[in-house]
Amino acid sequence: MKKFFYGMFVFMMLITSCSSRRGTLSSAKSGSNSKTSSSSTTGRPSMAGNDYIAHYKDIAIAEMNKYGIPASIKLAQALLESGNGNSYLAREANNHFGIKCGGVWKGKSVTRPDDNINDCFRVYENPEQSFRDHSEFLLRPRYSALFKLDKNDYKGWAKGLKAAGYATNPRYPDLLIEMIERYQLDQYDRKETPKEKVVREETVKEEIVQHVQEAPPTAVKTEEIKSPVAMRIHEVKAQDTLYSLSKRYNVSVEQIKSLNDLTDEALSLGQLLVISK
């Protein structure tokens, strides 16, 4: 009889132990599949790429319909420049593109270290204002050729932005294109008829002329309003790991994962990674 109870006791202990282990694995798996993760610096959940896209795609589409900037390009740039909406400027200033005061901004502002220790950045009432201000930033003669492209030509826009000086890294167009295709952002782009394109080009041309005419007597350099995007980009080679890249570039593995919205440490040959901004 004692052997029977002893056997039952051991059996129950084994079941309890297995249940406990299953619960731990289930909990860990649930956390890894979550689209948001706890932010150690702010105490609020951080935003992942797909969440950001779902939240702001309608704004990008509205800007595309007004100016002809592909929604895919707008979203890819916003993802990169705001760190999926997790940057300080995006969270605290609704500034998703790093637009500076430039000596002409009359609204609220915040100072942050960038090119200088206390650079002045614009604070917006809402993200819509940030997306609109970014569109208007592009209404400059140096970017005028881009608006002659079809508004669903994201590859032309990616290459044109780099050619016009928007970014300094030669791989910037490749990174934009890779991000657009990874998230299938081109699904938000829309074709336009030849007649619609002519009307849109004329409207944008008039806006560019108006912006030039309204510029202050002492013209503010473009770079004073927005510094060229100077990202460090790495193309994954054989034998590369996040750990080896973190040591090579003196950054943390978590920083690389955060900048590239990676949920694990798997890498693909030829993959482009943002190492730092």
C-alpha positions in Angstrom: 0.0 0.0 0.0 2.8 2.3 0.9 4.5 1.6 -2.5 1.2 2.5 -4.2 0.9 5.9 -2.4 4.6 6.6 -3.0 4.2 5.9 -6.7 1.1 8.2 -6.8 3.1 10.9 -5.1 6.0 10.7 -7.6 3.5 10.6 -10.5 1.7 13.8 -9.2 5.1 15.6 -8.7 6.1 14.8 -12.3 2.8 16.2 -13.7 3.2 19.3 -11.6 6.8 19.8 -12.8 5.8 19.3 -16.5 2.9 21.8 -16.2 5.2 24.4 -14.7 7.6 23.9 -17.6 4.9 24.2 -20.2 3.6 27.4 -18.6 7.1 28.9 -18.7 7.6 28.1 -22.4 4.2 29.3 -23.3 4.7 32.6 -21.5 8.1 33.1 -23.2 6.7 32.3 -26.6 3.8 34.7 -26.1 6.2 37.5 -25.3 8.4 36.9 -28.4 5.5 37.0 -30.7 4.1 40.2 -29.3 4.3 43.1 -31.8 5.3 45.5 -29.1 7.9 45.2 -26.4 8.5 47.1 -23.2 10.6 50.2 -23.6 13.3 50.3 -20.9 13.8 54.1 -21.3 10.3 55.4 -21.2 8.2 52.7 -19.4 5.8 52.6 -22.4 5.5 49.9 -25.0 7.7 50.5 -28.1 6.2 50.4 -31.6 7.1 47.7 -34.2 7.2 48.3 -37.9 3.8 46.8 -38.8 2.1 48.7 -36.0 3.6 51.9 -37.2 2.5 51.3 -40.8 -1.1 50.5 -39.7 -1.2 53.6 -37.6 0.2 56.1 -40.2 -0.5 54.7 -43.7 -3.6 56.8 -44.1 -1.6 60.0 -43.5 1.0 58.9 -46.1 -1.7 58.1 -48.6 -3.3 61.6 -48.1 0.1 63.2 -48.7 0.6 61.1 -51.8 -2.8 62.2 -53.2 -2.0 65.9 -52.6 1.7 66.1 -53.7 2.4 62.8 -55.6 5.0 61.5 -53.1 4.6 57.7 -53.1 3.0 56.6 -49.8 5.5 53.8 -49.8 8.4 56.3 -49.8 6.9 58.4 -47.1 6.3 55.4 -44.9 9.7 54.0 -45.4 11.4 57.3 -44.7 9.3 57.7 -41.6 10.1 54.2 -40.3 13.8 54.8 -40.7 13.9 58.4 -39.4 11.6 57.9 -36.4 12.9 54.4 -35.5 9.4 52.9 -36.0 8.0 55.9 -34.1 10.1 55.2 -31.0 12.6 58.1 -31.3 12.4 60.8 -28.7 11.4 63.4 -31.4 8.5 61.2 -32.6 7.3 60.4 -29.1 7.7 63.7 -27.5 7.5 66.2 -30.4 5.4 64.4 -33.0 8.4 65.0 -35.2 8.8 61.9 -37.4 11.4 63.3 -39.9 13.9 65.2 -37.8 12.8 68.6 -39.2 14.7 71.4 -37.5 13.6 75.0 -36.6 16.0 76.5 -39.2 15.6 80.0 -37.9 12.1 80.3 -39.5 9.9 78.2 -37.2 7.5 80.1 -35.1 5.9 77.2 -33.2 7.0 75.2 -30.2 10.4 73.6 -30.2 12.8 71.3 -28.4 16.5 71.1 -28.3 18.3 67.8 -28.9 21.9 66.9 -29.7 22.5 66.3 -33.4 25.0 68.2 -35.5 25.4 70.5 -32.5 24.8 69.9 -28.8 21.6 71.9 -28.7 20.0 71.8 -32.1 16.5 73.2 -32.3 13.8 70.8 -33.6 10.2 71.5 -34.4 7.4 70.3 -32.1 4.1 69.5 -33.9 0.6 69.3 -32.5 0.1 65.9 -34.1 1.8 63.5 -36.5 -0.3 64.8 -39.5 1.5 68.1 -39.2 4.9 66.4 -39.2 4.0 64.4 -42.4 2.7 67.6 -44.1 5.8 69.6 -43.1 8.0 66.9 -44.5 6.1 67.1 -47.8 6.5 70.8 -47.9 10.2 70.5 -47.1 10.5 68.5 -50.3 8.9 71.4 -52.2 12.3 72.9 -53.0 14.0 73.4 -56.4 16.6 70.7 -55.6 13.8 68.1 -55.3 11.6 69.4 -58.1 12.6 66.7 -60.6 11.2 64.0 -58.3 7.6 65.3 -58.7 7.8 64.6 -62.4 8.0 60.9 -61.6 4.9 58.7 -61.4 3.5 58.7 -57.9 3.8 54.9 -57.8 7.5 54.9 -58.9 9.0 54.3 -55.5 12.3 53.1 -57.0 12.7 56.3 -59.0 12.0 58.3 -55.9 14.4 56.3 -53.7 17.3 57.0 -56.2 16.2 60.6 -56.8 16.2 61.5 -53.1 19.8 60.3 -52.8 20.8 62.1 -56.0 19.3 65.3 -54.7 21.3 65.2 -51.5 18.6 64.0 -49.1 21.0 61.3 -47.7 24.7 60.9 -47.7 25.0 57.1 -47.6 25.2 55.7 -51.2 23.1 52.6 -50.0 20.2 54.8 -48.9 18.1 54.1 -52.0 18.7 50.3 -51.6 17.6 50.5 -48.0 14.4 52.3 -48.8 13.6 49.9 -51.6 14.3 46.9 -49.4 12.1 48.2 -46.6 9.3 49.0 -49.1 9.4 45.5 -50.5 9.8 43.8 -47.1 6.7 45.5 -45.7 5.0 45.5 -49.1 4.4 49.3 -48.8 3.9 49.7 -52.5 0.4 48.3 -51.9 -0.5 51.8 -50.7 0.8 53.6 -53.9 -1.7 54.6 -56.5 -1.4 55.0 -60.3 -2.6 58.2 -62.0 -3.9 58.9 -65.5 -1.8 61.0 -67.8 -4.3 63.9 -67.3 -4.1 63.5 -63.5 -0.4 63.6 -63.6 -0.3 66.8 -65.6 -2.7 68.5 -63.2 -0.7 67.4 -60.2 2.7 68.4 -61.7 1.3 71.9 -62.4 0.0 72.2 -58.9 3.2 71.1 -57.3 5.2 73.4 -59.6 3.1 76.4 -58.5 3.7 75.4 -54.8 7.4 75.2 -55.3 7.5 78.7 -56.9 5.3 80.0 -54.0 7.7 78.6 -51.4 10.6 80.2 -53.1 8.8 83.6 -53.2 7.8 83.3 -49.6 11.3 82.5 -48.4 12.8 85.1 -46.1 15.2 87.7 -47.6 18.1 85.9 -46.0 17.6 82.4 -47.4 17.9 79.6 -44.9 20.0 76.7 -46.2 18.2 73.4 -46.6 20.7 71.7 -44.3 19.7 74.1 -41.5 16.2 72.8 -41.6 17.0 69.2 -42.1 20.4 67.6 -42.0 21.1 65.0 -44.8 20.3 61.5 -43.5 23.7 60.1 -42.6 23.0 56.5 -41.7 25.6 53.8 -41.4 24.4 50.8 -43.4 25.9 47.4 -43.5 25.3 44.7 -46.1 25.3 41.3 -44.4 28.1 39.0 -45.5 28.7 35.3 -44.9 29.6 34.6 -41.2 28.1 37.9 -40.0 26.1 37.7 -36.8 24.4 40.5 -34.8 27.0 39.9 -32.1 30.0 40.2 -34.5 28.4 43.4 -36.0 27.9 44.8 -32.6 31.6 44.4 -31.8 32.7 45.6 -35.2 30.7 48.9 -35.0 30.8 49.3 -31.2 27.0 49.2 -30.8 24.7 46.9 -28.9 22.8 43.9 -30.4 19.6 45.4 -29.1 20.3 48.7 -30.9 20.7 46.9 -34.2 17.6 44.9 -33.7 15.6 48.0 -32.7 16.8 50.1 -35.7 15.9 47.3 -38.1 12.7 46.0 -36.4 14.2 42.5 -36.0 12.4 40.0 -33.8 15.2 37.5 -33.7 18.9 37.2 -34.6 18.5 35.5 -38.0 20.2 37.3 -40.9 20.1 36.9 -44.6 23.0 37.2 -47.0 22.9 40.6 -48.7 20.4 42.0 -46.2 20.9 45.7 -45.5 21.1 46.7 -41.8 21.0 50.2 -40.3 23.8 50.3 -37.8 23.4 53.9 -36.6 21.8 57.1 -37.7 
